[in-house]
C-alpha cells in the first residue's frame, strides 16, 4: 500500500543522494538504502530514476514553500515576518550549498529545462507575499492603494539578494537591512 510518508522518505533519500553525487553516479539502490526502504518500493512510487529525479524538484519546491508558510504562520509584525521569511530562504539555500552537489541541484532547478516547473512554485510564493502585503495594508503600514501584485513581486526580489549579496556572511544583519529598505524605502524624508 502506497503512503505519503513512504513517498516522502524516498524523496528525502533521493535528495540526500543527488545532493552528494552526480546524477549518473546515483543508483536506485542507493536511494532505497538511504530512504530505509527496499529497491522495489522505490519502483512502486517511481517508474524510473529519471521520474524520481524530476519529482525531486517538485519535492524541493514543496519543502521550501512549506518552510516559507511556517515562517508566515508564526505571525507578528510584517517586519518580523519578512525577516523570518528571508532567513528561511537563506537557510534553505545554505543547506543546498553545503552539500557536495547541492549547487548542481540548484542549477538544474533554475535551468531552462525545469523553468516551466518553477512557475507554479513562483505563483505559490507570490501568493504568500501577497498575504504579507495585505497584512501590511491592514495594519496601516502600507498604502491602501498599493498594487498588491507589484508589491508582492518587489518583496520577492529580496529572496535572491539575501543569498548572493554577501555569500551568506552577516545574514541576520543583511536581512534586517533588506527589510528596513523594503519597508522604509531609500528616500530621505
C-alpha positions as CSV (number, residue, x, y, z in Angstrom):
1,X,0.0,0.0,0.0
2,X,1.4,3.4,-1.0
3,X,1.6,6.1,1.6
4,X,2.6,9.7,1.6
5,X,5.2,9.1,4.4
6,X,7.0,6.4,2.3
7,X,7.0,8.6,-0.8
8,X,8.4,11.5,1.3
9,X,11.1,9.2,2.7
10,X,12.1,8.1,-0.8
11,X,12.3,11.7,-2.0
12,X,14.3,12.7,1.1
13,X,16.6,9.8,0.3
14,X,16.9,11.0,-3.3
15,X,17.7,14.5,-2.2
16,X,20.5,13.2,0.1
17,X,21.9,11.0,-2.7
18,X,21.6,13.6,-5.6
19,X,23.0,16.4,-3.4
20,X,26.1,14.4,-2.7
21,X,26.8,12.8,-6.1
22,X,26.1,13.5,-9.7
23,X,23.0,12.0,-11.4
24,X,24.8,9.3,-13.3
25,X,26.5,8.1,-10.1
26,X,23.3,7.6,-8.1
27,X,21.6,4.2,-8.3
28,X,18.0,3.5,-7.3
29,X,19.5,1.0,-4.7
30,X,21.4,4.0,-3.2
31,X,18.2,5.9,-2.8
32,X,16.4,2.9,-1.3
33,X,19.2,2.3,1.2
34,X,19.3,6.0,2.2
35,X,15.5,6.1,2.5
36,X,15.3,2.9,4.5
37,X,13.1,1.1,2.0
38,X,13.6,-1.7,-0.5
39,X,14.6,-1.1,-4.1
40,X,11.2,-2.5,-5.2
41,X,9.4,0.0,-3.0
42,X,11.1,2.9,-4.8
43,X,9.8,1.5,-8.1
44,X,6.3,1.2,-6.7
45,X,6.3,5.0,-6.4
46,X,8.5,6.0,-9.3
47,X,8.8,4.2,-12.7
48,X,12.4,5.2,-13.2
49,X,15.4,7.1,-11.9
50,X,14.6,9.9,-14.3
51,X,11.0,10.2,-13.0
52,X,12.3,10.2,-9.4
53,X,14.8,12.9,-10.3
54,X,12.1,15.0,-11.9
55,X,9.8,14.7,-8.9
56,X,12.7,15.6,-6.6
57,X,12.4,19.2,-7.9
58,X,8.7,19.4,-7.1
59,X,9.5,17.9,-3.7
60,X,12.3,20.5,-3.1
61,X,9.9,23.3,-4.1
62,X,7.2,21.9,-1.7
63,X,9.6,21.7,1.2
64,X,10.8,25.2,0.5
65,X,7.2,26.6,0.3
66,X,6.2,24.7,3.5
67,X,9.1,26.4,5.3
68,X,8.1,29.8,4.0
69,X,4.5,29.2,5.0
70,X,5.6,28.3,8.5
71,X,7.6,31.5,8.7
72,X,4.5,33.4,7.8
73,X,2.1,31.4,10.0
74,X,4.1,32.5,13.1
75,X,2.5,35.9,12.7
76,X,3.6,39.2,14.3
77,X,4.5,42.4,12.7
78,X,5.2,42.5,8.9
79,X,8.9,43.3,9.5
80,X,9.3,40.2,11.7
81,X,7.5,38.0,9.2
82,X,9.7,39.3,6.4
83,X,12.8,38.7,8.5
84,X,11.8,35.1,9.2
85,X,10.9,34.5,5.6
86,X,14.2,35.8,4.2
87,X,16.2,33.9,6.9
88,X,14.3,30.8,6.0
89,X,15.2,31.3,2.3
90,X,18.8,31.9,3.2
91,X,18.9,28.7,5.4
92,X,17.4,26.6,2.6
93,X,20.0,28.0,0.1
94,X,22.8,27.4,2.6
95,X,21.8,23.8,3.1
96,X,22.0,23.2,-0.6
97,X,25.3,24.9,-0.9
98,X,26.8,22.9,2.0
99,X,26.2,19.6,0.2
100,X,28.7,18.3,-2.4
101,X,26.3,18.6,-5.4
102,X,23.7,20.9,-4.0
103,X,24.8,23.6,-6.4
104,X,24.2,21.2,-9.2
105,X,20.6,20.6,-8.0
106,X,20.0,24.3,-7.6
107,X,21.4,25.0,-11.1
108,X,19.3,22.2,-12.6
109,X,16.2,23.6,-10.8
110,X,16.8,27.0,-12.2
111,X,17.7,25.8,-15.7
112,X,15.6,26.2,-18.8
113,X,14.8,22.5,-18.7
114,X,13.0,23.0,-15.3
115,X,11.8,26.5,-15.8
116,X,8.2,25.5,-16.6
117,X,8.2,23.5,-13.3
118,X,9.1,26.7,-11.4
119,X,6.1,28.7,-12.5
120,X,3.6,27.1,-10.0
121,X,6.2,27.5,-7.3
122,X,6.7,31.1,-8.2
123,X,2.9,31.7,-8.0
124,X,2.7,30.0,-4.6
125,X,5.4,32.2,-3.2
126,X,3.9,35.3,-4.8
127,X,0.6,34.3,-3.1
128,X,2.4,34.1,0.2
129,X,4.0,37.5,-0.4
130,X,0.5,38.9,-1.2
131,X,-0.6,37.8,2.2
132,X,2.2,39.8,3.8
133,X,1.2,42.8,1.6
134,X,-2.4,42.5,2.7
135,X,-1.3,42.3,6.3
136,X,0.8,45.5,5.8
137,X,-2.2,47.3,4.3
138,X,-4.5,46.0,7.1
139,X,-2.0,47.1,9.7
140,X,-1.8,50.6,8.2
141,X,1.9,50.1,7.4
142,X,1.4,50.0,3.6
143,X,-0.6,52.4,1.5
144,X,-4.1,51.1,0.8
145,X,-3.8,51.9,-2.9
146,X,-0.8,49.7,-3.2
147,X,-0.7,47.4,-6.3
148,X,-0.7,44.0,-4.5
149,X,0.8,42.1,-7.4
150,X,3.7,44.6,-7.9
151,X,4.3,44.9,-4.1
152,X,4.5,41.1,-3.7
153,X,6.9,40.8,-6.7
154,X,9.0,43.6,-5.1
155,X,9.2,41.7,-1.8
156,X,10.2,38.5,-3.8
157,X,13.2,40.3,-5.3
158,X,14.8,40.3,-1.8
159,X,15.0,36.5,-1.8
160,X,17.9,36.0,-4.2
161,X,19.6,39.2,-2.9
162,X,19.9,37.7,0.6
163,X,22.0,34.7,-0.6
164,X,24.1,36.3,-3.3
165,X,24.8,39.7,-1.8
166,X,27.4,38.8,0.7
167,X,27.7,35.0,0.3
168,X,25.7,34.4,3.5
169,X,28.0,36.4,5.7
170,X,26.2,38.5,8.2
171,X,22.9,37.0,7.1
172,X,20.9,38.3,10.0
173,X,22.2,41.8,9.6
174,X,21.6,41.7,5.9
175,X,18.1,40.5,6.3
176,X,17.3,43.4,8.8
177,X,18.8,45.9,6.4
178,X,16.8,44.5,3.4
179,X,13.6,44.5,5.4
180,X,14.2,48.1,6.5
181,X,14.9,49.2,3.0
182,X,11.7,47.4,1.7
183,X,9.5,48.9,4.4
184,X,11.1,52.3,4.8
185,X,12.5,53.0,1.3
186,X,15.6,54.7,0.1
187,X,14.2,58.2,0.0
188,X,15.4,60.5,2.8
189,X,12.4,62.1,4.5
